[in-house]
Amino acid sequence: MNHIFPTYKQYPMEPVSGHDWHLTDETGKTYVDFTSGIGVCSFGYSNDLIEQSVQTQLGKIWHTSNLYPSKLQDQVAEMLAPEGMLAFFCNSGTEANEAAFKLTRKATGKAKILAFKNGFHGRTYGSMSLTGNPDIQAGFAPLVPGVDFATYNDDGAIGQITSDYAAVILEVIQGEGGVVPANKAWLQAVAKQCHESGTLLIVDEVQTGIGRTGSKFAFQQFGIDPDIITCAKALGNGLPIGAMLGKQALASAFGPGSHGTTFGGNKISLASAKAVLTQLTPAFLKQVQAKGQVVFEQLEDLIAPLPIVKDVTGMGLMIGIHLTADVKVADVIAELQKHGMLALPAEHNTLRLLPPLVMNEADLVSGIQLIQHVLQEVDVAADGAVK
C-alpha cells in the first residue's frame, strides 16, 4: 500500500470476496471468519434480503439531503429505537457518540462527563476524549476538557457520580478494552445513581448491539433504563450507518440547527439497516442465545483449562480469550490465519471472537476446536513464538 496513510498495521492478505461466513483472499485461500469485520457483518456476506433491499433502493434514489423528510428514516427509527426514544442517524459509532456528547451537554447545561478506564468510544476528538486508553489519546493533546474517568466494575465509581455531571457513558461489555462484561449488580447501581443524581446515562452499544449478545441491545439483559443509546457496526451489515437514540424528553435540546449530517440517514445504508432489523426477530435472537451457550460450553471445556489461558469472558457471540504473558495474541492470530481462520485482538493480550450471528453451530464448534489446537501448539518460551 503506497498511497494511503499507514494508520493500520495490516495483515498480509486481502479479502476480495465472501459468502455466508467465509472470506476468500486474492490468492484464492478461504477463511472462516470469526471477526465479522470487527462486529459489522453479523448477517454474513451473502444475505439475500439485505442484497435485495439495497438493490431495490439503488434503483430509486441513492441520497437526499436531510432538509427533506425521509419515510425510510422514520421506519428504521421505529424498528430500532426502544419505546419512548427518538433516533438521530449518522455514519458511524464515533459519530453517534459525538452526538450523544453534544446532546448531554446541551440538554443539561453541564459540561462534565464521567467515562471509564479501558472504555472505547471512538477516535474523533470528542469520542477519543471519552476513551479511557492513553495509547489512543497519545499525541493528540489537548483533549476535550471536562471528562473524568472511573474504574469499571468498581464500587468506588458509584460514589463519583454526582449532580455535577451531565452524563455517564459506558459499554455494557468493554469490547476493545478486552471483552469485559459489566457486573450486573454494579451496572444497576450505576444506573440507579445516575437517575437519582439527575445524570444522564449513555450506553454505548456500538459493538454489543444489534443482536451480538443474544438481545437487540445488551443492556436489556441487565435491567437498566438508559437515557441515550448509541449503535452502529452491525446495523448496516457493512454499509456505513450509526444512530444515537435518546428519550423523547431530550428532543427540545436537539432542535433545528443544533446538530447535523450530510450523509447520515443515507437511503442505501438505511435500506440495509431495515433488512437487518427485519431479520432480527425474537426467534433469531433465541438462536443466537442457543449458539452462544454451545460456544461457551466448548470454551469452558476446551479452552479455559489450557495453561496459557487466564480467563474466558463475554456474552452471546462476543467472546474474549485472555492469554498469559507467555504468548502474544498477535502470534496466535497469525497462526490461526495460516489454518484458515480470522480472529481479532483486544487490549490486555486478549483473543477476541465476533463471528457472524448466522454462522452455523458446526462451524462455531470447529472454530473453537481449531483455536484449542493452535493454543496447544504455542511455544511458551520467553519470546512467545508459535511452533
C-alpha positions in Angstrom: 0.0 0.0 0.0 1.9 3.0 -1.3 -0.7 5.8 -1.4 -2.6 5.8 2.0 -1.6 6.8 5.5 -0.3 3.8 7.5 -2.9 4.2 10.2 -3.4 0.5 10.4 -0.9 -2.4 10.8 -2.4 -4.6 8.2 -2.4 -8.4 7.8 -0.6 -9.9 4.8 -3.8 -10.9 3.0 -6.7 -9.0 1.2 -10.2 -10.4 1.3 -11.7 -10.0 -2.1 -14.9 -12.0 -2.0 -17.2 -13.6 0.6 -20.1 -15.9 1.1 -22.1 -16.7 4.3 -19.3 -16.6 7.0 -16.4 -17.3 4.7 -13.9 -14.9 3.1 -11.6 -15.5 0.2 -8.3 -13.6 -0.4 -6.5 -12.6 -3.5 -4.7 -15.9 -3.7 -7.9 -18.0 -3.6 -7.4 -19.1 0.0 -10.7 -19.2 2.0 -11.0 -18.4 5.7 -13.8 -19.0 8.2 -14.4 -15.5 9.6 -14.6 -15.1 13.4 -14.4 -11.3 13.1 -17.5 -10.1 11.1 -15.4 -7.1 10.0 -15.0 -6.1 13.8 -18.6 -6.9 14.6 -20.1 -5.5 11.5 -21.3 -8.2 9.1 -23.4 -10.1 11.6 -25.6 -11.5 8.8 -22.6 -12.6 6.8 -21.5 -11.8 3.2 -24.4 -13.2 1.1 -27.7 -12.3 2.8 -30.5 -12.3 0.3 -32.8 -9.9 2.0 -30.1 -7.3 2.5 -28.8 -7.6 -1.0 -32.4 -7.3 -2.5 -33.2 -4.3 -0.2 -30.1 -2.4 -1.2 -30.5 -3.3 -4.9 -34.1 -2.1 -4.8 -33.1 1.2 -3.2 -30.3 1.7 -5.7 -32.9 1.6 -8.5 -34.8 4.5 -6.8 -32.5 7.2 -5.3 -29.2 7.0 -3.5 -29.1 10.2 -1.5 -31.2 13.1 -0.4 -30.4 15.9 1.9 -31.8 15.8 5.5 -33.6 19.1 4.6 -36.3 16.8 3.2 -38.3 14.2 5.2 -37.5 10.5 4.7 -40.1 7.9 5.5 -37.4 5.3 5.4 -35.5 7.0 8.2 -38.7 7.1 10.3 -39.4 3.4 9.6 -36.0 2.3 10.6 -36.0 4.5 13.7 -39.3 2.9 14.8 -37.8 -0.6 14.3 -34.6 0.3 16.1 -35.4 2.5 19.0 -37.0 1.3 22.2 -40.4 2.7 23.1 -40.2 6.4 24.0 -37.0 7.1 22.2 -36.1 9.1 19.1 -33.3 8.5 16.6 -30.6 10.6 15.0 -28.9 8.8 12.2 -25.2 9.3 11.3 -22.4 7.3 9.7 -20.5 5.5 12.4 -20.3 4.7 16.1 -17.9 7.5 16.8 -20.3 10.0 15.2 -23.1 8.5 17.4 -21.0 9.1 20.5 -20.2 12.6 19.4 -23.9 13.3 19.0 -24.5 11.9 22.5 -21.7 14.0 23.9 -23.2 17.2 22.4 -26.8 16.3 23.4 -26.0 15.7 27.0 -24.2 19.0 27.4 -26.9 21.0 25.7 -29.8 19.2 27.5 -28.3 19.5 31.0 -26.3 22.7 30.7 -23.5 20.9 32.4 -20.0 20.1 30.9 -18.6 17.2 32.9 -18.8 13.6 31.6 -17.8 10.5 33.5 -16.3 7.7 31.4 -14.4 4.5 32.3 -10.9 3.3 32.0 -10.4 0.8 29.2 -13.5 2.0 27.5 -13.6 2.8 23.8 -16.0 5.2 22.2 -14.2 6.3 19.0 -11.3 8.4 17.6 -12.7 11.8 16.8 -11.8 14.4 19.4 -14.9 14.2 21.4 -15.2 10.4 21.4 -11.5 10.0 21.8 -11.6 12.2 24.9 -14.2 9.8 26.3 -12.0 6.8 25.5 -10.1 5.5 28.6 -7.0 4.3 26.7 -3.9 6.5 27.0 -2.3 4.9 23.9 -5.2 6.0 21.7 -5.0 9.5 23.1 -1.2 9.9 22.9 0.0 12.7 20.8 -3.4 14.5 20.4 -3.5 16.7 23.5 -5.1 18.9 24.5 -8.3 16.8 24.5 -11.8 18.0 25.1 -12.0 19.2 28.7 -14.4 18.1 31.3 -14.0 14.3 31.0 -13.2 12.2 34.1 -12.5 8.5 34.4 -13.6 5.9 36.9 -12.7 2.2 37.2 -15.0 -0.2 35.5 -16.9 -2.7 37.8 -15.5 -0.9 40.8 -18.0 0.2 43.5 -15.9 3.3 44.1 -17.2 4.6 40.7 -20.7 4.8 42.0 -19.7 7.5 44.5 -18.1 9.5 41.8 -21.5 10.1 40.1 -22.9 13.3 41.3 -25.2 16.0 40.0 -22.1 17.9 38.7 -22.0 15.5 35.7 -24.1 15.9 32.6 -23.7 12.2 31.8 -22.0 8.9 32.4 -21.0 6.9 29.3 -20.2 3.2 29.4 -20.2 0.0 27.5 -22.2 -3.0 28.9 -19.2 -5.1 27.7 -15.9 -3.3 27.1 -15.0 -4.6 23.6 -11.7 -3.1 22.6 -10.8 -3.0 26.3 -10.7 -6.8 26.5 -14.2 -8.1 26.2 -15.0 -7.3 29.9 -18.7 -7.6 30.8 -20.2 -5.4 33.5 -21.2 -6.9 36.8 -25.0 -6.8 36.7 -25.4 -5.5 40.3 -22.7 -2.9 39.7 -24.3 -1.7 36.5 -27.7 -1.5 38.1 -26.2 0.6 40.9 -24.5 2.9 38.4 -27.8 3.4 36.6 -29.7 4.0 39.9 -27.1 6.6 41.0 -27.4 8.3 37.6 -31.1 8.6 37.8 -31.1 9.8 41.4 -28.4 12.4 40.8 -30.1 13.7 37.6 -27.1 12.5 35.5 -27.9 11.1 32.0 -26.8 7.5 31.3 -25.3 6.9 27.9 -24.9 3.2 26.9 -22.6 2.6 24.1 -23.9 -0.4 22.2 -21.8 0.1 19.1 -20.2 -3.3 19.4 -22.7 -5.1 21.7 -25.9 -4.0 19.9 -28.0 -5.5 17.1 -28.1 -9.0 18.5 -24.4 -9.6 19.3 -25.2 -10.8 22.8 -28.5 -12.5 22.1 -30.8 -9.5 22.6 -31.2 -6.4 20.4 -29.2 -4.4 22.9 -27.0 -5.9 25.6 -28.3 -3.6 28.3 -31.7 -5.3 28.0 -30.2 -8.3 29.9 -29.1 -6.1 32.8 -32.4 -4.5 33.9 -31.3 -0.8 33.3 -33.0 2.1 31.6 -30.5 4.3 29.7 -31.3 7.8 28.6 -29.3 7.5 25.4 -28.1 4.5 23.4 -25.5 4.7 20.6 -25.2 2.0 18.0 -23.6 1.4 14.6 -21.4 -1.5 13.3 -23.9 -4.4 12.7 -26.8 -2.0 12.0 -25.9 -1.8 8.3 -24.1 -5.2 7.9 -21.2 -3.4 6.2 -22.8 -0.3 4.8 -21.9 2.8 6.9 -24.6 3.8 9.4 -24.7 4.8 13.1 -27.5 6.0 15.3 -28.0 7.9 18.6 -31.2 7.0 20.3 -32.5 9.3 23.1 -35.5 9.7 25.2 -38.2 12.0 23.9 -37.7 14.4 26.7 -34.4 15.3 25.2 -35.9 16.4 21.9 -36.1 20.1 22.8 -32.3 20.2 23.2 -31.8 18.9 19.6 -34.0 21.1 17.5 -33.3 22.6 14.1 -29.7 23.8 13.7 -28.4 22.1 16.8 -26.7 19.2 15.0 -26.5 17.9 11.5 -25.0 15.5 9.0 -24.6 15.3 5.2 -24.6 11.6 4.7 -26.3 10.3 7.9 -29.6 8.6 7.2 -28.4 7.8 3.6 -31.1 5.8 1.9 -28.8 3.0 0.7 -27.5 2.4 4.2 -31.0 2.6 5.7 -32.2 0.0 3.2 -29.6 -2.3 4.5 -30.5 -1.5 8.1 -34.1 -2.1 7.5 -33.3 -5.6 6.2 -31.1 -6.3 9.2 -33.7 -5.3 11.7 -36.4 -7.2 9.8 -34.4 -10.3 10.4 -33.6 -9.5 14.0 -36.6 -11.3 15.2 -37.2 -12.9 18.7 -36.8 -16.3 17.1 -33.4 -15.3 15.5 -32.2 -13.9 18.9 -33.1 -17.1 20.6 -30.9 -18.9 18.1 -28.0 -16.5 18.9 -28.5 -17.3 22.6 -28.5 -21.0 22.0 -25.4 -20.8 19.8 -23.7 -18.7 22.4 -24.5 -21.3 25.1 -23.0 -24.0 23.0 -19.9 -21.9 22.2 -19.3 -21.1 25.9 -19.7 -24.7 26.9 -17.0 -25.5 24.3 -14.8 -22.7 25.6 -15.1 -23.9 29.2 -14.3 -27.5 28.2 -11.6 -27.0 25.6 -10.0 -23.5 26.1 -10.3 -22.4 29.7 -8.2 -25.3 31.1 -5.2 -24.6 28.9 -2.2 -23.3 30.8 -1.8 -20.2 28.7 -5.4 -19.1 29.1 -6.1 -16.8 32.1 -9.9 -16.4 31.6 -12.7 -16.6 29.1 -15.3 -13.8 29.1 -18.2 -12.4 27.1 -21.8 -12.9 26.3 -23.6 -14.5 23.3 -21.3 -14.4 20.3 -18.9 -11.8 21.8 -16.0 -13.7 23.2 -12.7 -12.8 24.8 -9.9 -15.4 25.5 -7.4 -13.8 27.8 -3.9 -15.1 27.3 -1.0 -15.2 29.7 2.1 -13.1 29.0 3.9 -16.2 27.8 2.3 -15.8 24.3 1.5 -12.8 22.2 -2.0 -12.7 20.9 -0.7 -11.4 17.5 1.2 -14.6 17.1 -1.9 -16.7 17.8 -3.9 -14.7 15.2 -1.2 -15.2 12.6 -1.2 -18.9 13.2 -4.9 -19.1 13.0 -4.8 -17.3 9.7 -2.4 -20.0 8.4 -5.0 -22.5 9.4 -7.8 -20.6 7.6 -9.4 -18.7 10.4 -9.7 -15.0 11.1 -9.8 -13.6 14.6 -9.1 -10.3 16.4 -7.0 -8.9 19.2 -8.2 -6.7 22.1 -6.5 -5.0 25.0 -4.6 -6.9 27.6 -3.5 -9.7 25.3 -7.0 -10.9 24.5 -8.0 -13.0 21.6 -11.4 -11.6 20.5 -14.0 -13.6 18.6 -17.0 -11.9 16.9 -18.3 -14.5 14.5 -21.3 -13.6 12.2 -24.5 -14.4 14.1 -25.7 -16.5 11.2 -22.7 -18.9 11.5 -23.9 -22.5 12.0 -23.3 -24.4 15.2 -21.0 -26.9 13.5 -18.6 -24.2 12.2 -18.7 -22.4 15.5 -17.7 -25.5 17.4 -15.0 -26.5 14.8 -13.6 -22.9 15.1 -13.2 -23.4 18.9 -11.5 -26.7 18.3 -9.1 -25.1 15.9 -8.3 -22.4 18.5 -7.6 -25.2 21.0 -5.3 -26.9 18.6 -3.3 -23.7 17.9 -3.1 -22.7 21.5 -1.8 -26.2 22.4 1.0 -25.7 19.8 2.1 -22.4 21.3 5.7 -22.4 22.5 5.6 -20.9 25.9 9.2 -19.8 25.7 10.0 -16.2 26.7 9.5 -14.9 23.1 6.0 -16.5 22.9 6.7 -17.8 19.4 4.3 -20.2 17.7 5.7 -23.5 16.5 
